[in-house]
Every structure is written in C-alpha cells, then in structure tokens.
Amino acid sequence: MFTGIVEELGEVTAVENLGDASRFRLRGPVVTDGAKHGDSIAVNGVCLTVVEHEGDEFTADVMAETLDRSSLGALGVGSRVNLERPTAVGDRLGGHIVQGHVDGTGAVLERKPSENWEIIKIALPADLARYVVEKGSITVDGISLTVVEAGPDFFTVSLIPTTLALTTLGLKQPGDPVNLEVDIVAKYVERLLTTTRGAAQ
C-alpha cells in the first residue's frame, strides 16, 4: 500500500522491449536505499516489483496489461517519474490509501497558473467519473490530490509550489497523459450497494 506522497522525482535510464512486456531501468537514490529483489516501488502511481537493484538504480518488468492500462508505455530514456516506496506499518498516512493499481489514464487539458498555486484540469474517462467527487481524493501519476471541481468528463486539482517542484505534474503540458487511480473506498461502497440491491430483489 502507498499513500500518494511522492518521495522523489526519478528518471528512466533504459527501456528494453521484451515483446509482450518491457523492462525499465530507473534511477532513484532515495527509493533504492535498502531496496532488494521483490520489493515494491510505485512508478507514476503504478506498483512495480524490483527485479534487480544496483547502486541508485533498479529494474522492473512491466507486463502488457499494465502497459495498456497505464501511461508507462509512453516513457522513454530520460523521462522523469514519480517514485514512492510502500508505507511501513505504523507510519503516518500522509495522503490517502493508494494501491498502485491504475484504473485508467487521463490527459492534462489546461493549466492555470496563479501567484502561489496552479490549477490543472485533467480529462476523466467516463467510466471513472462516478468515483470522483469534489473534495474527495484521487491519485494522479502516483500523487495523492484533492479534487477541486468534478465535472462529467474532467476534474481539477490545485497544486502547491512543492508539488509543482518535486513531481512530474510540474512538467506536464496539455495533451500529456497521466495515470489515474480513484479512491478504493468508493469502489468498495459501489460493489457492496450493488450486491445488496441484487440480494434484495
């Protein structure tokens, strides 16, 4: 489990095409500190397993399902990525419950800078819109954010200078894809209500 509090802005150093999968090598001195084979690291909000670890770099295999469902397939050598290690039991939950299981992708629609913050509007797939509410939580490229406005096919988030400086959202431009993970609690509630209604009929 993750919290959506990005630990560092890493970099893709190599991408190997394996046919029905890809192997990524990524640099991140913070998240690789103490890392070992089999550990999990979230890359732009996608939970990946460490295959190899050497120095401040690690490799991870990404299957076709993940490449199809997320924006990781668009990454190349030099791409910057948000990195986060899993939350340890007993740590503070600084963001919200994030699984690292991407529900879909959106795209940056526009940026509106202000003196001390910036509003970013992001396209929202229709099948995910029902899980997004104003003042609720959403994960964008692995970043736990609060929804400002929830539209039928978009949402907006307000970013503070720290988020702009230390994550990929400071670099994204209109048209750029982003990974989206909606609040798992909303999905469980929907499932429970659907099951309850079905049993009552």
N, C-alpha and C positions, 0 to 999 in steps of 0.2 A: 504494500500500500504506500501511496505517496500523498503529499499534501498540496502540491502545486506551487511550492515555494522554490523557485529555481536557485540552485546553488552556484552555478557558473555558466558562462557563455563559452561553449566548447567549439571545436572545429572538426569537420570531416577531413581526414588526411588521405584516405584511399577508399575506393569503391571497386569491388570485384563482382562481375556479373557471373552468377552460378546457374544461369538458365531459368529455373523456376524459383530462384531466390537471389539475394545479393548479400555480400559480406562487406560490412562497413568497418573501417578503422577510424576511431575518433580520439581526439586529444582533449583531455580534461584533467589537469593535475589535482583538482580538489576531489572529484568523484572517484578517481583511480587510487587515491590514498587508502591502502589497505584492501583494495579490491582483489577478488580471487575468482577463479573459474566457477561459473554457475551463479554468481551474484546478479542481481537485477539493477539496471540503471535506466531511468526514463530519459529518452531522447526525443525532444519536441513532444513530450507527452505520451510517447509510446514505450511501454515496458519491454526492454530488450535484455537478453541474457549474455553476460560476459563469456566469450569463448576463449579469448586469450588476453593477457594483460602484461604489458612490458613498459616500464618507465611510467610516463604520464599518458600513455595511450592504451586503448582496449579495442578489441574487435567483437562484433556481434553479427550473427546471421539473421537476416530478415526474410521471412517466407513470403510467397506470392500473395497470400491473403492479406498480410499486413501492408505490403506494397500497394495493393489495390484499394485498401480501405483508408490509408493514410497518405500524407504528402511526402513520406520518406523517399519514395521513388524519384522525386524531383531533386533530391540532394545530389551534389557533386563535390569533388575535391575543392576545399576552400569554403564550403557552406558553413555558416555559423549555426549552432544548435543549442537549445536549452537543455541542461543536464541536471538531474536530481537523483540522489540515492534514495532508497526506500526509507520510510520512517521507522526508527527503532521504537520498540515497546517502551512506553513511559515518556517519550519525547512530547513536546508541545505540538498540537495540531494547528500550525500557523495558518493554513489555508482552509481546505475542506477535504473530504475523503475523495481521493483520486486513485483509480485503479491502474491507469496506464493502458486502458483498453479503449482505443479511439472509436467513437461512434460514427464518424464521418468527417468530411472536410468542408470548409467554407473558404471564402476568399475575402481579402480586405477590399472594401468598397470605397472608402474615403477616410481621410484623416483631417481632423480639425484642431490645429494647434492653438493653445492658449498660453498665457504667460507662465503658469505654473503646472499645467497638466495638458493632456491631449485626449480628445475623444476619437475613438476609432470605430467605424461602422463595418460590420462583418456580415457577409451573406450567410444565411442559415438554411440548410436543407429542409424541405417541407416536413419530412418525417421526424425531424428533431424539434420542430418549433413548439410542440405541446409540452416539452420538458423545460422550456426556458421561460422564466418569469422575471419581472422587474425586481431588483434587489436580491435575486437568487444567485447561486454560484454556477459558474461554467469554467471549463478548462480549455484554454486556447494555447496550442503548442506547448502544453505542459504547465501553463501558468494559471494559477487559481485567481479568477477575476470575478468581480461583482457586476451583474448586468444592470446597466443604467436604463435602457429602453429595450423592450422586447416587441418586435414587430412580427408580422406574419411570415416574413422570409428574410429577416435580418435582426441583429441586435447590436447594441452599442456598449462599449466599455470605456471607462475613464482611467487613463494611465498617469501615474505619478512619475516624476523625473527618475526615481530609482528604477522603476520597471522599464522605462524607455532606455536607460543607460546600460542595464545589466541583462536584458533579454533580447530575443530576436524581434520582439514587437517594436523595438526602436528602429529596426532596419526594414521592416516590411513596408512595401508600397502597394497602392491599389492594383489589384489583379493577382497579387501573391497568394498562394494557398496557405491555409492554416489547418492544423488538426484540432478537432473538437471532441470533447468528452463531456456529456451532460451529467447532471447530478444523479448518482446511482440511486439515491433515496427516492427521487421522482419515478424512476423506472420500477422500483420495487412496489411503490404505492400503486402505480397503474396496474401492475401484474396482480397484486392482491385484490384490488377492486374488480378487475375483470374476472378473476377466479370466483370471487364471492358472488358476483351477479350471476355467473353461469350456474353455480350450485343452487342458487335460489329459484331458478326457473324450472 
